[in-house]
Amino acid sequence: MKIGAWTLTLLDGPGSHLQPCYRGRVIWPFNLAPRLDFIDAQLASILAAVTTLQGGVTTMAQTIAQAMAALQSQVAANTSAEASAVTLIQGIASQLAAANAANDPNAVAALTAQLQTSCTSLAAAVVANTPSAQPVSS
C-alpha cells in the first residue's frame, strides 16, 4: 500500500508483520502481535473488573431487598399493634361512658382497674418492642 512517499509493506512468513517505509527505506520494524496481546490482556483485566463490580451490585441489591422485606414486616407488625391499642382504648372509653351514664360506681371501679392493667401491659409491650436508638452515621 502506498500513500504519497510512504509505503506499508507486509512481510510474509512466520512472525509476519507490517513495516512502514519512507521512500523505500524501512523506518522501524512494526510487529502488531505484541501490541495486540497487550491490548487483549488489558481488555481481559477490564472485563474481570466489570464482572467483580457486577457481583457486588447484585449482592448489594439482595441485601437491600432483604432489608426492605424486614422493614415491611416490622411496619405491618407496628400497624397491627397500633390498631389493637386504638381498639382497646375506644372500648374502654365507651364502657366508661356507659358506666357513668348508668351512675354505677362498681362498674366505674372495675373499669378503672381494667384500665390500670391495660396501661401497665401496654407500657411494658412498648418498652419491650422499642429498639434502642441507633447512632446516625454521616
N, C-alpha and C positions, 0 to 999 in steps of 0.2 A: 504494500500500500504506500502511495506516495502523496505527500502534502507539501507542496512547494519544494523546498530544498530538503525537507525531511522525508525519510522513508522508515517504514516499520517492517522488519524482516522477521519471518518466522523460521526458526531453525528446526529442522526435523530430527527425529531420533529420540532416544531416552533423555528425559530431562529437557525436552524441547521448551523453548521459551522465546519471547519476543525481544528483539533488540532494536532500540531506536538508533537511527543513523542520521547523520547530517552530512550531506554531500558525499555519501558513500563511506563515511567513517563511523564506526560504532562508538557511541557516546559513553555508554555504560551497559554492562550486562543487566538485563531486567528479567529475572525469573519470578513469575507470578505465584508459583506453588507455595513458597514460604509465607508470602503475604496473605494468600487465601487461607492457609492453615491458621494463621494468626487471627484473621477475621472470624473464621469458624469457631475458634476457641473463645473469642470474645462474645460471640452470639450465644454459645452454649452457656457461658457464665451469666449472661443477661437472662436467658431462659430459666436457669436454675434460681436466680434471684426472684424473678416474677412468680415462679411456682411456689417458692417459700412464702412470699407475700400473700399469694392466693390462699395458701393453707392457713396463714394467720388470720386473714379476713374471715374465712369460713369458721374457724374456731371462735373468733370474736362474735360472729353472728349467732352461733349456737349459745354462747354464754349470755348474750343479750336476750335471746328468746327464752332461755330458762329463767332469767331474772324477771322478765315480763310476765311469764306464767305464774311465778311465785307472787308477784305484786298483784296480779288479777285475783289470785286465790285469797290473798290477805284482804283485799278490798271487799270481796264477796263476804268473807267472814265478819269483817267490821260492819258492813251494811246490815247483815243479819242480826248481829248483836245490838246494833243501834235500834233496829226496828223492834226487837224484843223489849228493850228498855223503854221505848216510847209506848208500846202496848201496856207494859206493866204500870207505868206512871199514869196513863189515861184510865186504866182500870181502877186504880186506887183513888184517883180524883173523882171518878163517877160514884164509887162506893162511899166515899166521904161525903159527897153531896147528898146522896140518898140517906145516909145516917143522920146528917144534920137536918134534912127535911123531915125525917121521922122523929126527930128530937129524942134519939135513942143513945144514952150515954154508954151503954155496954158495947154497942156497935162502933161508936167512936173510939173507945178504948182498944177494942180488938183491931181496928184499922190502924191505930197509932202503933201498936205492937208489930203488926204486919209490915208497916212502912219502915219501922226501925230495922227489922230483919232484912227486908229487901234492900234497904240502903246499905247495910253492912255487907251483904253479899255482892251487891253491885260495885261498891267501892273496892272490895277485895279482888273482884274479877278485873276491874280496870287496872289496878296496880299490877296484878299478876300478868296481864296480857299487854302491858305497855312496855316496849323495849326502851332501854336506856338511851339517852341521846347520843348519837354518834357525832364526833367532831367533824366538821366540814373541812375537807382539804381543798386548798386552792391551787 
